[in-house]
Amino acid sequence: MTLRRYSSQLTPVSPQEYKGSMTATQFPKALLLGDAHTHLDQYAPEEMPGVLTRAREAGVGFIVCAGTTVDSTRACLKLAQEQNLLYAGVGIHPMEARQRIDEAIYTDLEAMAHSSPRVVCISEIGLDYLPSSPDHAVQDQVFRAQIRLARSLKLPIIFHSRESHADVFRTLREENAGEVGGAMHYFQGDEATARQAIDCGFFISLARPLLRLPELQTAAKAIPLEHIVLETDAAPQPFKKYRHNWTEPRHVLTVAEKLAEIKGVSVEEVAQVTTANLAGLLRLPAFGAAQADHSPARPNTG
């Protein structure tokens, strides 16, 4: 994601304000979906009841709230302990990697990961090579330290890669990240890039860009469903004119619907397979059992 430091000052939106923007299929009773990546800690507390209610109504059974800093990780942990729909990721985002991970920071991250069974992954970590990004050498050290943390804890990795794919894949291989696996977050690449991620032992995590990018739709059609999980990267979006257009976990359903259309299968099949994939990856057996018709699939680690 592009980091956003917004805290909504809006009054929570009423259900009536959403009514016109919802399709009939947004209230499925038989579907169970998982959202692999969000930043719900950035929402104002008064927003959370509505966000989570709308997620449940859209069939979302579990949501991962990813940390981006030490403080953000603490906030994600707090939310996960308060809300049974939420789980937490521990991590420092590459755009926040402005200092190396020393022993004290590593110990802090490790302690948070050990502090609750609601921690299910190391996230959000990776590399970001935008011109405004932190020093690449510092990012590299921070990324590698967190991969090693993930391996020591046997937790999967949800990683970020922007303008940095070659270095990300090289680092994942050098650090044996495939031992724990994970997912390539907010994927917008081509089929060849997807194959590299899969070969490293990672799922492809698709989000709302699937709705509008023809090249991504072409790649998604070629990627086996057994290698895909779904996410929203939900965070406050005050730059959008209307509050009901902000991305929320409820939108994972629209991603599932679009993927079903692209692949020529039912949305039920997409939900069954992708939810089982994510539940298996995060070791959430209750959700995996709910998708018993499709056993969790781990990518080929090559």
N, C-alpha and C positions, 0 to 999 in steps of 0.2 A: 504493500500500500504506500501512498504518499502520505507522510505523517501530517495529521491535522490536529491542531491544538484548540479545538472549539468546544465550548461548553454551552449547550443550548439554554437560552434564557426564555424560551417560549413556554406558554401554557401547554400542557399535554393536549394532543389533538384528539378530538372526539371521534368515536367510531363513524359518525355520519360523514365526517370530512374524508374518510377513506372509501366510503361506499361506492362512489362513482368511479374509482380507479381500480376496482377489484373485478376479476372475472369470476364466473361461477365456480371454476375449478380451484379457486384459492381457498376453499373450505372443505378439503377432502377428509373423509372419515376413515378411509382404509389405508392411506399413505403414511409412511414414517420416513422422515427426512432428517439428515444431519447437516449442520453448518460447520465446516472445518475451520473457519477463520473469520473472526470479527474483532472489533475494537469497541465493545459495548461499554468499557470503562470510561470512554470519552463522553458518553451521554450524561446529561444531568440526571440526578436520582429520580426526579419526578417524572422523567420520561420512561423509566424502565418498566413499570407495570403495563403500560400500553404496548410497548415494543414486544414484551414477552407474551402478552395475550394474543397479539396479532400473529406472532410466530407459531404459537400452539394451534391457532385456528387454521393456519396454513399447513399443518401436519408436521411441524418441526419438533422432533423429540429430544434433540440435544444440540448444544451450541458451544463452540470453543471460543473463549475470549483470550486473545493473544497479548502477551506483554511486549512492550517496546522499550522500556527502561526498567530499572530496579523498582522505582516508585510505581510505575504502571503495572508491573507484575504483581506488586502487593495489592493494588486496586482490583486486578483481575481475580486474585485469590479470594479477596473479601467478597466479591460478587458471587463467585462460584460456591462459597460457603453459605451464602444467604439465599441463593436461588437454585432450586434443584434442576432447572433446565440447563444450567451453565457449568462448564468445566474450564479449567485455566491452562494457559501456556506460560512458561517461564522463558524470558529472553530479552535481549537487547537488540533493537533494530539497527541495521547498518547505518541509517541516517542519524542515529544517536551514538554511534561508535566513535566518540571524540576523545576517548582515552582507552588505553589498553586495559584488558581485564587482568588485574593483579590478584594476589592471593585473597585479599579481603573481599573484592567483588565476586570472585569465583565462589568463595565460601558462602556469601550472602545468597547468590543464585542457587547454590546447592541446598542450602538450608530451606529456602522457600519451596524448592521442588520436593523436598522430603516432608514438608510441613502438613501436607494434606493429600488424601487420595483423590481429590478433585483435580490435581495436576496430572495432565494426560500427555503432554508433549513439551518439547523445547521450541518456543515460537514467540516472537517472530525474529528469525536470524537470517543472515545471508550477506550478500554484497550488492552495493548500489554505486554505479559509476556515473551518475549525473554530474555535471560540472560543479554543482553546489555540494556534493557529497563530501564526507570526511576523508582524510588521508587514506589512501588505499592500503598502505601497509598496516595502519592501525585497524582498519576494517578486517583485514586478513587475520590478524592475531585474534580479534574478538570473535570472528566466525569460527576459527579453528578451536579456540578454547571452549566455545559452546557446543561444538560437535563432540568434543572429548567429554564434556559434561553429560551430554545425551547418552553417549556410549557407556559411561560409568553408571548412569542411572537406568540404562536400558529403556529410554524413552524415545519415541519417534521425533523427527525433526520436521517442522513446517518452515520451508525456506523461501526467501525473497531473492529475486535476481532481476536487476534492471541494468541493461547495457553491460552485463557482466557474465553472460552464460558460460563462456569458455573457462574463465577462472573459477566460477562456482562449481562446475562439473569436475574440473581438475582437483579442486580442494576436497570435494565429497569423496572422490576416489582415493586421494592420498591419505585422508583421515578415516578411511573405511566406514564411512557413514552408512553404507548399505547394511551394516550389521543391525541397525535399528530401523532403517527405512524412514518413510515419512511422505511428504507431498510437496510438489512445486506449486507454491501459492500464486493465485491470481494469474493463471497461465494465459498468455496471449501469443505464444509462439507458433511455429509451424510443426508439421509432423516430424521432421528430422530432430528438432529440439525436444519434442516430447519423447522420442525414442531414446535420446541420450539420458533424459531424466529416468525413464523406465529402466534402462540398462544399469543406472546407478542404484536401483532399488527403490524408486520413488513413484508414488501415484501422481497423476496430473489433476490439479484442483481447478475446476472451472467455475467462473463467476459470471456476472452480468455482461461483461464484454462479449460473451457468446451470443447475446441477443442482437448485436449490431455489427460484428466484424466478419465479413464473408470468409477471409483467410482462416480465421480461427474456426469457423464452422466447418471448413474443409478439413482442417486438422482433426477436429473432434469427431468427424465422421469416420476417419481412419483409425483413431485410437480405440482399441477394444474397451468395452464398457468395464471390464474387469480391472482396468488400470486407472479408473476415474473416480474421484470424489468431488463433492460440490461444496461451494462456499459462497459468501456474499461480501466479505471484507467490510461489513457494515460499520459505519461511523457517522457522526453528525456531518451534514452537508449544507451548511447555511448559505452557501453560494447558490443553491437552487432556489428558485422563486417560491415554490410551494413546499411546505413541510411534508405533505404526503408523498412527495417524490424522493425523499431521502431513502437511500438503500437501508433496508433492515433485514434481519434473518428471514422474515416472511418471504422475501424475494428468492430464496433458494428454490421455492416451488416453480417460479417462472423459469429459472435456469434448467430445472429438471424437465419441464414441459418443452423447452426449446431443444434440449438434447434428445428427447424422445422423438420430436419432429424430424430432426436431422438424421437420426439413425433409423427411422421408420419402425420404431417399437412403441409399446405403450409407456405412458408415464409411470404406471405401476412397476413395470420392469426396471426402468431407470432408478426409481426410488429403492426398490428391493436390492439391486446390485450395488449402487453407490453407497447406500446406508450400511450395508453389510461390509463393504470395503472399509469405510471409515470406522465403523464400530470395531472391526477386527484390528485395524491399525492402532487405535487408541486403547485397545483392550477393555472395551465396554461390552461385556458378554450379554447383558440384558437386552441391548439393542440389536446385537448380532442374532440372538435367539429369536427376536421378533421378525427377523428376515430369514427364517430357517430354510426357505426354498432356495436361497442363494448363499452358499458358504463364503465367508470373507476370503478375498483373493489378495495375495501379496504379489507385487510386481516381481518379475524375473530379475534377480540381482546380477545376472550375467556371470 
